[in-house]
């Protein structure tokens, strides 16, 4: 379970303990923060979702996690208008 405090810091509850997102690898922390941002969009805007701009958000992921993150982004594109910018052909959708 991911929790968000009033300062918009994310924490992951695991084994009964809260871990700040910076405890995890940089890539996993990036994924936690992206999920948090999409959750905030849902909470703030409901069905009137604004366009989402992602500026090379997966630069810190290894190949396996990158593939899964890109698949997730494609799935999210069915409910959001996503503008995805990247400098690498390896991270293209």
Backbone as CSV, one residue per row, in Angstrom:
resi,resn,N_x,N_y,N_z,CA_x,CA_y,CA_z,C_x,C_y,C_z
1,UNK,0.842,-1.170,0.000,0.000,0.000,0.000,0.890,1.237,0.000
2,UNK,0.544,2.173,-0.835,1.304,3.428,-0.923,0.528,4.518,-0.189
3,UNK,1.220,5.278,0.617,0.614,6.371,1.371,1.245,7.690,0.968
4,UNK,0.479,8.718,1.124,0.902,10.058,0.753,0.680,10.968,1.946
5,UNK,1.716,11.728,2.341,1.527,12.644,3.459,1.172,14.039,2.939
6,UNK,0.970,14.975,3.835,0.537,16.311,3.443,1.597,17.069,2.657
7,UNK,2.850,16.639,2.726,3.925,17.250,1.940,4.136,16.571,0.602
8,UNK,3.190,15.685,0.228,3.228,14.904,-1.005,4.425,13.954,-1.075
9,UNK,4.938,13.538,0.069,5.970,12.508,0.115,5.277,11.156,0.120
10,UNK,5.813,10.224,-0.642,5.210,8.902,-0.727,5.948,7.920,0.164
11,UNK,5.170,7.002,0.730,5.714,5.940,1.557,5.018,4.642,1.184
12,UNK,5.749,3.546,1.236,5.210,2.230,0.915,5.107,1.435,2.206
13,UNK,3.926,0.874,2.468,3.765,0.031,3.640,4.092,-1.398,3.251
14,UNK,5.083,-1.968,3.942,5.487,-3.338,3.657,5.867,-3.996,4.973
15,UNK,5.283,-5.164,5.229,5.542,-5.916,6.460,5.268,-5.082,7.714
16,UNK,4.207,-4.280,7.669,3.814,-3.497,8.820,4.659,-2.266,9.089
17,UNK,5.521,-1.927,8.171,6.395,-0.765,8.353,6.278,0.165,7.149
18,UNK,6.410,1.459,7.383,6.378,2.434,6.299,7.801,2.727,5.828
19,UNK,7.998,2.670,4.536,9.291,2.954,3.918,9.136,4.134,2.985
20,UNK,9.976,5.145,3.133,9.952,6.277,2.204,10.377,5.786,0.823
21,UNK,9.878,6.457,-0.204,10.175,6.007,-1.569,11.668,6.072,-1.876
22,UNK,12.427,6.920,-1.173,13.865,6.981,-1.444,14.623,5.785,-0.850
23,UNK,13.929,4.934,-0.080,14.526,3.690,0.411,14.755,2.725,-0.757
24,UNK,13.861,2.780,-1.733,13.911,1.876,-2.879,14.876,2.420,-3.937
25,UNK,15.109,1.615,-4.959,15.975,2.062,-6.047,15.382,3.306,-6.699
26,UNK,16.198,4.045,-7.395,15.748,5.271,-8.070,14.622,4.961,-9.054
27,UNK,14.760,3.870,-9.805,13.738,3.496,-10.781,12.419,3.140,-10.123
28,UNK,12.456,2.351,-9.044,11.236,1.977,-8.341,10.606,3.199,-7.686
29,UNK,11.432,4.076,-7.145,10.920,5.323,-6.576,10.225,6.173,-7.631
30,UNK,10.779,6.206,-8.843,10.135,6.937,-9.941,8.756,6.354,-10.248
31,UNK,8.650,5.024,-10.261,7.359,4.388,-10.521,6.343,4.711,-9.421
32,UNK,6.798,4.690,-8.180,5.913,5.046,-7.068,5.393,6.467,-7.254
33,UNK,6.258,7.394,-7.610,5.856,8.793,-7.773,4.929,8.996,-8.966
34,UNK,5.133,8.242,-10.042,4.225,8.342,-11.192,2.839,7.849,-10.795
35,UNK,2.785,6.735,-10.082,1.492,6.226,-9.622,0.798,7.231,-8.711
36,UNK,1.569,7.862,-7.839,1.016,8.876,-6.946,0.434,10.035,-7.750
37,UNK,1.113,10.442,-8.780,0.619,11.572,-9.572,-0.680,11.226,-10.291
38,UNK,-0.772,10.004,-10.834,-2.014,9.599,-11.483,-3.142,9.491,-10.452
39,UNK,-2.848,9.033,-9.259,-3.864,8.968,-8.203,-4.346,10.370,-7.831
40,UNK,-3.427,11.325,-7.766,-3.816,12.707,-7.478,-4.696,13.282,-8.586
41,UNK,-4.360,12.976,-9.819,-5.182,13.446,-10.944,-6.601,12.911,-10.799
42,UNK,-6.726,11.610,-10.497,-8.054,11.020,-10.321,-8.802,11.685,-9.175
43,UNK,-8.110,11.912,-8.059,-8.757,12.509,-6.885,-9.170,13.952,-7.130
44,UNK,-8.339,14.695,-7.838,-8.604,16.124,-8.041,-9.585,16.410,-9.167
45,UNK,-9.531,15.608,-10.237,-10.296,15.952,-11.431,-11.430,14.986,-11.753
46,UNK,-11.445,13.819,-11.135,-12.504,12.853,-11.430,-12.501,12.462,-12.896
47,UNK,-13.673,12.521,-13.503,-13.808,12.113,-14.896,-13.261,13.160,-15.875
48,UNK,-13.092,14.410,-15.430,-12.579,15.484,-16.295,-11.054,15.544,-16.212
49,UNK,-10.415,14.478,-16.636,-8.960,14.369,-16.506,-8.244,15.289,-17.493
50,UNK,-7.258,16.011,-17.011,-6.468,16.864,-17.903,-5.441,16.011,-18.653
51,UNK,-4.844,16.556,-19.711,-3.747,15.843,-20.368,-2.590,15.666,-19.384
52,UNK,-1.857,14.570,-19.538,-0.720,14.263,-18.673,0.547,14.306,-19.516
53,UNK,1.539,15.026,-19.039,2.823,15.104,-19.752,3.854,14.316,-18.971
54,UNK,4.458,13.326,-19.647,5.529,12.521,-19.057,6.809,12.833,-19.818
55,UNK,7.782,13.371,-19.129,9.057,13.741,-19.746,10.125,12.724,-19.344
56,UNK,10.274,11.692,-20.171,11.258,10.629,-19.984,11.252,10.081,-18.554
57,UNK,10.086,9.597,-18.102,9.967,9.189,-16.701,10.653,7.873,-16.360
58,UNK,11.056,7.097,-17.370,11.579,5.764,-17.098,13.079,5.643,-17.303
59,UNK,13.784,6.735,-17.252,15.220,6.751,-17.504,16.003,5.917,-16.481
60,UNK,15.463,5.716,-15.288,16.174,4.994,-14.233,15.799,3.521,-14.123
61,UNK,15.021,2.995,-15.071,14.572,1.610,-14.995,15.487,0.671,-15.764
62,UNK,15.586,-0.565,-15.276,16.302,-1.581,-16.040,15.388,-2.080,-17.156
63,UNK,15.906,-2.917,-18.037,15.160,-3.333,-19.228,13.844,-4.034,-18.900
64,UNK,13.863,-4.919,-17.902,12.651,-5.660,-17.550,11.564,-4.727,-17.015
65,UNK,11.933,-3.852,-16.100,10.956,-2.910,-15.540,10.514,-1.891,-16.587
66,UNK,11.408,-1.544,-17.493,11.063,-0.599,-18.563,9.947,-1.158,-19.431
67,UNK,10.075,-2.408,-19.800,9.065,-3.037,-20.648,7.702,-3.006,-19.957
68,UNK,7.671,-3.356,-18.683,6.413,-3.368,-17.941,5.855,-1.955,-17.760
69,UNK,6.726,-0.981,-17.538,6.284,0.407,-17.369,5.688,0.940,-18.672
70,UNK,6.300,0.590,-19.795,5.762,1.035,-21.081,4.408,0.388,-21.364
71,UNK,4.258,-0.886,-20.997,2.965,-1.551,-21.153,1.903,-0.866,-20.287
72,UNK,2.285,-0.529,-19.050,1.362,0.179,-18.160,0.969,1.536,-18.742
73,UNK,1.930,2.254,-19.299,1.650,3.562,-19.893,0.682,3.431,-21.057
74,UNK,0.867,2.395,-21.871,-0.071,2.167,-22.982,-1.475,1.893,-22.459
75,UNK,-1.589,1.090,-21.413,-2.899,0.810,-20.823,-3.524,2.075,-20.237
76,UNK,-2.709,2.891,-19.579,-3.215,4.128,-18.981,-3.698,5.090,-20.068
77,UNK,-3.153,4.992,-21.252,-3.535,5.858,-22.354,-4.983,5.685,-22.781
78,UNK,-5.622,4.601,-22.356,-7.040,4.430,-22.693,-7.927,5.328,-21.840
79,UNK,-7.425,5.778,-20.677,-8.227,6.627,-19.806,-7.702,8.041,-19.651
80,UNK,-6.522,8.273,-20.178,-5.866,9.582,-20.078,-5.304,9.970,-21.445
81,UNK,-5.226,11.257,-21.696,-4.480,11.735,-22.857,-3.058,11.972,-22.354
82,UNK,-2.120,11.155,-22.843,-0.751,11.198,-22.352,0.183,11.689,-23.447
83,UNK,0.976,12.690,-23.125,2.052,13.150,-23.990,3.345,12.599,-23.394
84,UNK,4.006,11.736,-24.139,5.176,11.022,-23.623,6.399,11.455,-24.423
85,UNK,7.343,12.082,-23.747,8.562,12.558,-24.399,9.742,11.709,-23.930
86,UNK,10.617,11.340,-24.874,11.815,10.586,-24.543,12.916,10.898,-25.550
87,UNK,14.142,10.708,-25.119,15.296,10.922,-25.983,15.879,9.604,-26.484
88,UNK,15.288,8.488,-26.079,15.866,7.187,-26.398,14.860,6.319,-27.155
89,UNK,15.296,5.712,-28.231,14.415,4.809,-28.985,14.092,3.566,-28.163
90,UNK,14.896,3.231,-27.172,14.638,2.082,-26.310,13.423,2.309,-25.415
91,UNK,13.058,3.556,-25.205,11.924,3.874,-24.339,10.711,4.359,-25.118
92,UNK,10.682,4.106,-26.400,9.527,4.509,-27.200,8.349,3.593,-26.963
93,UNK,7.156,4.164,-27.072,5.923,3.368,-26.967,5.397,3.135,-28.358
